[in-house]
Amino acid sequence: MLMPTASYPYPLSGTQLPCLIDGELIRSARSFENVSPVDGRVMCTVSEADAALVDRAVQAARRALRGPWGRLSTAERCALLRKVAERIEERSADFVSAEIADTGKTLQQARSLDIPRGAANFRAFAELAMGRPAECFEMGTPDGRGALNYTVHKPVGVVAVIAPWNLPFLLLTWKVAPALACGNTVVAKPSEETPSSAALLAEVMQEVGVPPGVFNLVHGFGPDSTGEALVRHADVNAIAFTGESATGSAIMRSAADSVKALSFELGGKNAALVFADADFDAALAGTMRSVFSNCGQVCLCSERVYVERPIFERFLEALTQRARALKIGGPYEGADLGPLISRRHRDKVLSYYALARAEHGELLCGGGVPSFGDQRDRGAFIEPTIIRGLAEDARCVKEEIFGPVCHVAPFDAEEEAVGLANDSRYGLAAAVWTSSLQRAHRVARQMEVGITWVNDWFLRDLRTPFGGVKLSGIGREGGMHSLAFFSEPMNICVKL
């Protein structure tokens, strides 16, 4: 049974979540409700920042660039970021509760991934910024004295960070941490669906002594609201965004007039290739993870699974049996799958389930909404679904669904598998399952994506480049790639 509402630990219950502008917590006249996807209850209200509040946040960030923050050394900035990481870990229970309340994701995932990675982002980018290699060149001159060229890395300026709702804290800190490590100031806007962990981060920034205006937080929606006012603002120098491809296109249009620097991690329609020589059990377990993790609400999830024909029927049957056995429930129930982020998003995913039937696909499991007979029926739960038999040009094969669903199809040859995987307008990630070292390297290199996993999925080293091609994004994040985006390199030439 679902735990009683009163037993859900939510550290911000009954409050109106404020914006943080120039070190001041501001509750605006306009607000919106933060609704639980588990049982539909309203947990709190959230201040909505209008264009005037967004302008105040941007101007505060610009002043902070010229204030004490701008005079700190890299070592001093990074020491503050380590304090942020330490304080997140000290308040881990609060962050876990807030993240679970907003998303409905399982306790295990929030404890082991979302919040620890948020803290790790601050610590990792502090270390990277401290270890950034210097660049210096000597050159000859006609008078024989020579000259010295060296590079300094200056902050880009005011950075707008716009984070999504699927991994709210992880992806917000993934951008905020390197931006601050490079000396920028930030105006952050979390998704309107998941504002709580960002509000706690604002508290942490104040608790550890980050100067006013360095980190500003504004809540609200996208078009005709907070997000649009932020990306259009003339004094924002760069935009780091994770979200839907269509939203990324709209942001590009809004930012074009002022030629802002852009870093986009967008959608995906990722393929998994399972070859007949793969370790069957490892490929099966890995594909279950890559399809159903976070209820399929990860941009890296595999929505297209291609299996070599000799093992196709066996693999499909095993995958279907495991999907049917998945336990659906609330975050504190030991469930395998929580709800989708909202009933509105569930309606979208259900429309694709219906479309798959209309496109003559066979739904081997799922395809509907579970019934609990309690308050969970007011939530956004959905059944995990496996589809077979669709044509490769079917909309359910081509369009990102972003739910616990995949289409499984056979292939006969390596070249065919590569062609099927690359036949997409997206290009974020791929998974290749094979015991052949030669095939692993050969196929991985041919994938038209930003990252290919071989015999695993979602194994991340924060120093490596992360991002996509085609509709899946612009630029790369991670390691020195993040530091490069959030910095302006300047050459200084000194005549000797």
Sequence and secondary structure as in RCSB ss.txt:
>XXXX:A:sequence
MLMPTASYPYPLSGTQLPCLIDGELIRSARSFENVSPVDGRVMCTVSEADAALVDRAVQAARRALRGPWGRLSTA
ERCALLRKVAERIEERSADFVSAEIADTGKTLQQARSLDIPRGAANFRAFAELAMGRPAECFEMGTPDGRGALNY
TVHKPVGVVAVIAPWNLPFLLLTWKVAPALACGNTVVAKPSEETPSSAALLAEVMQEVGVPPGVFNLVHGFGPDS
TGEALVRHADVNAIAFTGESATGSAIMRSAADSVKALSFELGGKNAALVFADADFDAALAGTMRSVFSNCGQVCL
CSERVYVERPIFERFLEALTQRARALKIGGPYEGADLGPLISRRHRDKVLSYYALARAEHGELLCGGGVPSFGDQ
RDRGAFIEPTIIRGLAEDARCVKEEIFGPVCHVAPFDAEEEAVGLANDSRYGLAAAVWTSSLQRAHRVARQMEVG
ITWVNDWFLRDLRTPFGGVKLSGIGREGGMHSLAFFSEPMNICVKL
>XXXX:A:secstr
    GGGS  TTTTSEE EEETTEEE  S EEEEE TTT  EEEEEE   HHHHHHHHHHHHHHHHSHHHH  HH
HHHHHHHHHHHHHHHTHHHHHHHHHHHH   HHHIIIIIHHHHHHHHHHHHHHHHT    EEEE  TTS  EEEE
EEEEE  EEEEE  SSSHHHHHHHHHHHHHHTT EEEEE  TT  HHHHHHHHHHHHTT  TTSEEE    STTS
HHHHHHH TT  EEEEES HHHHHHHHHHHGGGT EEEEE    EEEEE TTS HHHHHHHHHHHHHGGGG STT
 EEEEEEEHHHHHHHHHHHHHHHHT  B  TTTT SB   S HHHHHHHHHHHHHHHHTT EEEE  S    SSG
GGGS     EEEE   TTSHHHHS   SSEEEEEEESSHHHHHHHHH SSEESEEEEE S HHHHHHHHHH  SS
EEEES SS   TTS B  EETTEES BSHHHHHHHTEEEEEEEEE 
